[in-house]
């Protein structure tokens, strides 16, 4: 089975005030930047679709990059240069001592909330799931994120840029020990401020990202898949879950909101349990360079690869029953990479309605390049479409039913799940 998408979001996308030294020489900075630009030219799947000449952009900015006053400024400028490509799987990273506050966040509309807390100390100070974040370092939280976080996170779509910088650990990421002042508001409306030095102990080191299954009223199954990473998935456990708990349900809701990907083989595996028939997959393209053709003056060639259909397991193994009940898929702007591949398969299979808001709009096999001196480039090598040829890279998978999340997400009554239940009752 061919690997289609592995999420490789760089571990260090932005390290505020981490690279204040000036260890790199101008020649080394120039080498790092030109190596990245060269690798983009040969490997980036969207290169021919870029509206500007990236070579010209890099040449125009090379001198100012090489003459940056310190490594911190160089890193920022290099990230901005990489993100001119507008691809969620194409960026740069470097080695740095970066840490975060011990909680996760999530944006709902124009507000940001704590979604999980991993510190007994923070819980004792009143920080809980659903606590709102009002300000960071004296700035309104949305303004802070748009200025200090969003430009340094690779993005293919406006919805990913609006969502992901305010989600997960991104808002508080920075140099270990560097203080961050955060103003919160609890459910009763009380405001309080904490200063975090990005060195607080975590009571939970490895949050549980495994699948969860519940049965809702009316014998409707709810399968939540937080991640498609291989470390979070057990194929035999899912097979047992399918046979013993999913098959007896009258309908199924699959929730892949906030799932930023992993290994697309896992997405394929799950879809083969729930598909009615063979799942068509669109052809995909990759850049292909041929030295002899270049010597004859021919431009870059794009190689098109036809994808084989996926065969459902009930057609491969007659003893395995077909799941022929209705299914609803829940997505949001945090549905990304391999999770987006799952949404693509679901749409291609015409397996049911998709409910939520447009997905993150980025997938494709990324390649990691050593740029030297502790810097790395990550470049998307594969461009995919839906089976009917519809573009979703740079746009996202469009839901059949638009339902934006509300703060009820944190307080036990998820309005998107309620919308899915409403669709199943029709």
C-alpha positions, 0 to 999 in steps of 0.5 A: 500500500502506498503511503499518501500523507504523513503529517510532518508539521515542524516541531519548531515553527516559531521560537520567540526570542530563541535565536538572539545570538548571531552564530551564523555567518552571512555566507551560512545564512545565504547557503541555508536560504538558497538550499531551501529555494533550490529544493523547493524548485525540484520537489514542491508539488505546487511550484508550477501553480505559484503565481510568482517566480519564487526564484526571483523572490528568493534572489531579491530577498537573499542579501537582506536575509544574509545581513540579518542582525541575529539568528532570531531575525534570520529564522523569522525572515526565513519562515516568512520566505518559506510561507510565501508558497502558501502550503501547509506542508512546506516550511522550515524548522531549526533546533531550539529549546522551546516549551509551552504552557501546560494547556491546549487551546481552541478558537471558537469564532472570535474567542479562544478557550482552554480545551485541555489542562495538563497541570495540577498547579493550573487547575488549582489556580482556576484554569479549566476546560472552557476557561476563556483566554482574553489577553496574552502579554497585554494584547487581545488574544486574537490580535496577539495570535495574528501578529505573533503566531499566524505568520510563522505557521505554514498555511494553504487556506485562510481557515487554517490560518485563522484556526490553527495558530490559536489551537493546540500548543501554538499560542504559548510556544516560545523560549523555555523560561521566557515569561508569558502573561495570560489573562483568563476569564472563567465561566462565572465571568471572573478575570484573573491573570497568570504568568507562565515561564514555559517551565511548569510541570505537566501532570500528564506528559502524553495526552491520550490521543487514541480513538473513543467510541460511545453509543448515543441515544437511539443506538447511534455510534459516535467514533472520535478519532483525534489523530491518525498517527501510527502510535495512536492506532491499533489495527486489531483493536479497531477490528474488534471495535468494529465487529463488536460495537459498531456493527450493532449500531443503527447509524454512525457519526465519525468525528475527525475535527481537530485531527491534524493527520498522521499516516494515511494508511490508517485512514484507508484501513478504517474507510475499508470497513465502512465503504459500500463499494470500491472507493475511487481515488483521483490521480495525483501529480508530482514534479519530475526533473529530467536532465536531458529534457532540460538540456533541450530547453524543455520546462519542468515536467509533471508526472501524473500517477493514477490511483487504484481504487480501495476495495472494502473489506466485506468484499475481500472477506465474505465472513465480515458483514457490511456496515450498511447503516447511515454515516455522518462525518464531522470536520472543521478547519483543524481537519488536516493532512491524513485526516483530510485524506480520510474526508477525501475518501469519504466524499469519493465513496459517497458514504454519507453527509459531511457536517461542519466547516471547510477543512484545512486544505492541505495534504501530500507527502512531505520530504525533509531536507537537511539545510545545514547548521541545524536547519531543516526544510519540509516540502510537499511533494505530492498534489492530490484532488478528489476523484472527480478532479475537484481541487481541495488543496488550498480550498478544503473539503466543503461540507454538505451541511455547514455548522460552526462550533459554539462554546457548547463544545466545552460544556457537554452539548456539542452543537455540531454533533446535534446537527449530525443527529438532526441529519440522521433523523431526516 
